[in-house]
Every structure is written in C-alpha cells, then in structure tokens.
Amino acid sequence: MLIIDKILSQLIYPLGFSLAALILAAVLLMMERRRLGLVIMLLGILWLGFWSIPLVSDAVRHTLERQYEQQAASAMPTADAIVVLGGGLGAVPLEWPYPDLAAAADRVWHAARLYHAGKAPLLIVSGGAMPWQGARRSEADAMLQFLTDLGVPAQAIRLEQESRNTRENALFTAALMETEHLERVLLVTSALHMPRAVAAFRAVNLEVIPAPTDFEVVPEPPHPLRLMPDAAALSDSTRALKEYLGLWVYRARGWAVR
C-alpha cells in the first residue's frame, strides 16, 4: 500500500503530471487527434512551468510555514518529552560509521537545543527505513548517534524505529509514550511539515506543542528574476504540494484533526 501511494502521488505532482500529459499528447498526435493533442501538450508544459516559478514556490511554502512561528528554545514551554521526526538525516548504510546530514538536519539540532534548554527530560526520535532502501540503519538510530555527539545523554533518548510516514510517526510514538506515561510533547519537525505533523499527532490524542525549525522562505520583494522558471523552485513547489496533498488525504482518512 505504501508503494502504491508513492506511485499515485507522483502522478499528481507537477513533473509526473506534466510527463503524463506529454505522453498522452504524443499518443493523441499519433492517432491524428492533432488539436486535442496540442492542447494537452501545451497544458502540460504550462503546468510544469507554473510550479517552477520561484514566486509561486515561495508563496505555497510560506502559506504552510507561517502557521507556526519560530521561537527561541528558551521561550518554549516545558513538556514530558521532545519528539523529533525523521527526515533530517540521509539513509545510512550499515557499514558507514557516521550519518550524513540532509536538508532538514535542523530538526536534530533543534531537538538537542531544546533538551539542553531543559524543556523536557526525555527525547524521542521517530523514523524507520523504507523497505526499498535495502539494508539501512533506521533514521531513529542515526539520530541517536548524532544527538549523543551533540551532548544529549543516550539514557535520555527513546527510539521509535518502525515508522515510514507521518501517520506511523504519530501512532508508534503515541504507543511508546503510553508505556512511559507521557502525554505532553514538544514536536520538532520542519516548518513546512509541521501542519500535517501536528494534525496527525493530535489525532492520536497527544497534547502537542509545535516547535518548528528549518524555515525555508524569507519573504523578499517581487523581482522580475523571480518569475523565471527554476529547477530548484520546481522541487520546492513539489514538496509543498506533497504536504497539502498529505494533509487532505489524512483528513479524509480520519488521520488528522483540524
């Protein structure tokens, strides 16, 4: 089911949708449905170009990121535990001695920052490994190593190593917290991911205090250069659309609360 969800979602994202449109257009042209084929081809190209515009990418990401404000660790309230979600470290082969940092590594840094600020006595790291990645360390295990390097004592860290998505992050973390009699969490993830993460964790009846990090969008005045399509903007738009789609699906399935 996880693999099917991944494949279907790719057909909705800009690149997959546009490639599908171009393939359909090519088939129609071969069938001598020239006018319809050209219209679909043009729509596919325009759709891809629209999501590649930096101004568009910034707008869709900022709408998600601004829902929860960034705060200094010292200003955050206390909780029973700090929960940090996977995504901040790359997949780690078993033979590698150290995990590599990924784009969202701010999550791990911020979790350590909150712990050292005395905001919770425990830190829960949540993240498994995808079945198609082969023999890999779980993200939780990799985060454990990085956090201990940052001075967090190993005995203060709990591992949740089975989750493969945000829904499972919430479910499996809630089960772990129940065994430890914990309820109130400081939830650490990227600002872009925070709306879906908060909704998923509240759906499993946890008291959630958002502690977003890894903010990407710094508002800038409009400039003609920011209207030029860009590959990085396409990637950023796709990640934002993934969050919107994920939040919609979670709500439809009853996996998220408003």
N, C-alpha and C positions, 0 to 999 in steps of 0.2 A: 504493500500500500504506500509506503514511504517513497519508493522509487517511482511509482505511478504518479503520485502527487508532484514529484520533482519534474517529471517529463511534461505533465499537463501545464504546470505553471510556466515552463519555458516557452510554451506556445502563446502565452498571454503577454509576456514581457516584450518590449519593443523589438529587439533583434529577432527573436523567434517568430513573432507575429509578422514582421516585415518579410522575413525569408519565406514563410509560408505563403504570404500574399504574392511574392515574386514567382514562386513555384506554380501557384495556381494561375497566375497571369500567363506564364510560359505555356502551360497546358492549354489554356483558352486560345492563345495565339496559334498553337499548332492545330487546334480544332477549327480555326478560321473564325473564332469569335473575337475579332480584332478589337472592336470598340470596348467591349466589356473587359477584355484582357488588358488594354492600355489603361483603362480607368483604375483597375485593381493594382496594376503596376505603379501608377502614379500615387495612389493612396498609400501603398507600402513604403515607397520612398519618402513621402512627406511625413508619415508616422515616425519613421526612423529618424529623420532629420529634426522633427519637433523635439523629441526627447533627448537629442544630442546638443541642444542649445543650453549653455551654462545658466542663463537667466531662468529657464524653465526648471532645470535641475535644482538650482538653489531654492526656488520657490517651493517645490514639492517637498524637499528635505526640511526646509525651515518650518513648514507647517507642522511637521512631526516633532522636530527638536524643541520648538518653543513651548510645548505643552508642559514641560517640567524644567524649572530653572536650575542652572548650575549654582551650587553653594559650596563655600569652603567647608572642609571637613570639620573644622572647629565649630561651625554653626549648625551642624546637623544634630538632631535629637539622638538619644540612645535607643538601642534595640536589644532583643535577645540574641540576634545573630546578624552577621553581614553575609549576604548571598551574592556571589559574583557568577555571572553566566559565561559559559564558554564562547569563544569567538575571538578572543584576544591573542591566542597563540596558534601558530600553524600546526598542521598534522605532524606528529613527531614519530619517525621510525624507531623501532625498538633499540636499534644499535646506536642512535645518536645520544651523546652524553647530556646535551642541553636542548631545551625547547627554543625554537625561533619565535621572535615576536612578529605578530601580524598587525594589520592596520588598526585593529581595535584593542591593542595591548594596554591602552589607557585604563581599561576595566580592571586589570590586575593591579596596576599601580594605584588606582584609586581605592580599591579594596584594602590594600596594605596601608594606605594613608588613613583611612577611616579606623582601621584596627589600632594603629599607633596613636590615634587621637583619643582612644579609649571609648569608642562609640558602641562596642559590643565585645563580649568576652570570647565569642566563637566566630569563625569564618567558614562558611560552607561554599565549596567550589562545585559547580554543576556543569557537567559536559562529558559526553561519551565519545565514541568514534563511529564514523559512518561505516556500514557493513561493506561498502565497495572500496574502502581505502586499504584493505589488506591488514597486515599486522602493524598496528599503530598503538602508541600509548594513548590512553584517554586524555581528553583535554583537562579533566579534573586532575589527573596525575601530573600532567605537565605544569598546571597552575600551582600545584602543591610545591613542586621544586622551585619555581620562580618566586613564590611567596616566601618560602623559607630563606631564599637568597636575599630577600628584602627585609629579613629580620623578624618575620612572623613565626612564632614557635610552632613546630609541627603538631604538638599536642592540642593546639587551639584551632586546628583545621579539620573539618569533616569533608569527606569526599562523596560525591554523588556521580558515579561513573557510567551510568546506563543511558542517560537521556540523549536523544538525537535531534530534538527540536524544542521549541519554547514550551509547547504543551507538556512534553515529558519533563523538561526542567522543573516546571511548576508541580506536577504530580509527584515526581520522585523526591523532590526537595521537601514537599509537604509531609510525605511519609517519613522521611528521615527526621524532620523536626518534631513530628508527633512522638517518636521514640525518645527524643531528648526533652520533651515537654516545653517546646519553644513555640511562640506564636507571632511575635513582632519582628519584622526583618527590615534591614536596610538593603534595598535591592540595587545592585550595581550592574549596569549594562550601558551600552552606547545610547546616547540621546535619541538617535534615530530609531532604535529598537525598543525604547522604554515604554511607549504607549501600549504596544502589544504585550510586552512582558508584564507590566502592571496589571493589565486586564486578565491575563492568564493566571497570575498568582492570586489575585483577589477571587477568581472563580473557584479556587480550591480552599477558600476561607482562611487565607493568611492575611494578617494585618501588614500592609506594605507601606514603607516609606521610600519613595523613589530617591535614588542617589545617582543621577545621570552623569555620564562623563563622555569623552570622545565626541565633543561637539564639532561639527564639520563646517557649518555655514557661518561665515562672518559677513553680515549684511554690508553690501557695497552699493554706491550709487550706480545707476544704469550707465552702461558704456557700450558703444557700437560693437566693440570687440567681443563682448559677452553675448552677442547674438549669433556669433559664428559657431556652427556645429563643431563638436569636440568629442573625441572618443572617451575621455575621462568623464565628461558630463553624461554621456550615454550610460556608462557604468553606474554613476551615482544615481541617475534617474531610475535605473532598474532596481537598485537596492531600495529606494524609497517606495517604488511600486510594489515590491515584494512585501514591504511592511503593511501597506494599505490592503493588498490582497489577503495577506495573512490575517490581519485583524478582522476583515469581513468574513473570511472562512471560519475563524474561531468563534465569532459571534453567532454565525449561522448554525454551528455545531454545538453551541452552548458551552464552549471552552473559554469564554471571555465575558466579563461583565463590564458595563459602561461606567 
